[in-house]
Amino acid sequence: MKAWQFTGTNNPLELNEVPEPKAGPGQVVVQVKAAGVCHSDVTALDDPGWMPLFPVLPRTMGHENAGVVVEVGEGMDHWKVGDRVGLAPVMSDGDALGYGQWDGGFGPKLLATDDNLVKLPDEVSFELAAMATDAGLTAYHAIMAVGGAKAGMKVGVIGLGGLGYIGARVAVLSGAEVYGAEINPETQKLADEIGLAGVASSIDEFKDKGLDLIVDYAGFGTTTSAALETLAEHGTLVQVGMGRLESTINTYPLIINQLSIKGSKSGTKEDLEALYELMKSGQLNPPMNIITQAEIPEAIEKLRAGGVIGRFIAKY
């Protein structure tokens, strides 16, 4: 089978012939039906700081996946061939699909374990399910589990792309008053669809709103510093985006307003199950751009250039 593989920083993805996976003990083989293309895929290709996550090269990328179980290994009888599944990307030891020792969904089949597998309701498409596994899972965990968004809270969301759209929408559905920051004027037009109380190009335009929580899904350094300048006293910043791996911040508001900064990475299978229930209800339908496996490198180039609305999802 053919898979798009990472070979090192600043190298384009290579379409290589790779062996089909075979299920060992505690594993299943999943036939990938849909795989998302993420901004972090771009950063991994461009930033040498990500190389420690790739101890074995080449590695098939793709950490947002959904599909069908096609082979069941020893000890995995609680799953059966034909089961529809979404795949939470992070393993219990911190490794992840598409990184480390595990191939991802930029190839037609992959290995997965109970760390990953979540039953997919029939009402949720593979494309939507794939988006949920990282863009959704990461967004939900950051704003709900780490940030504690709830009814009556004033929340800021930086970046309304794949993650931010979902995070903002989930917060709105929880009853929070949500304000969004987004530099793309076309993406700003999604404000009503999401249910935002306001949208602007920078979160610091909402300094007068008394935001209790800001989740930065962009992470371009300046977004992090703007969030700290904007939060109300005792407010919390949850950092998710890794557009840049550093930020220069003003420590004055951090100290004077007694702010908290938390990091959030991925989420749990329970988060993913909760997301699938929201998607099953029809209340959460983020924008998607459906592509083929062959178009994955083109999608990465478009993400690198910026201005993309919605998630690129490769449909097999």
Disulfide bonds with the S-S distance in Angstrom:
none
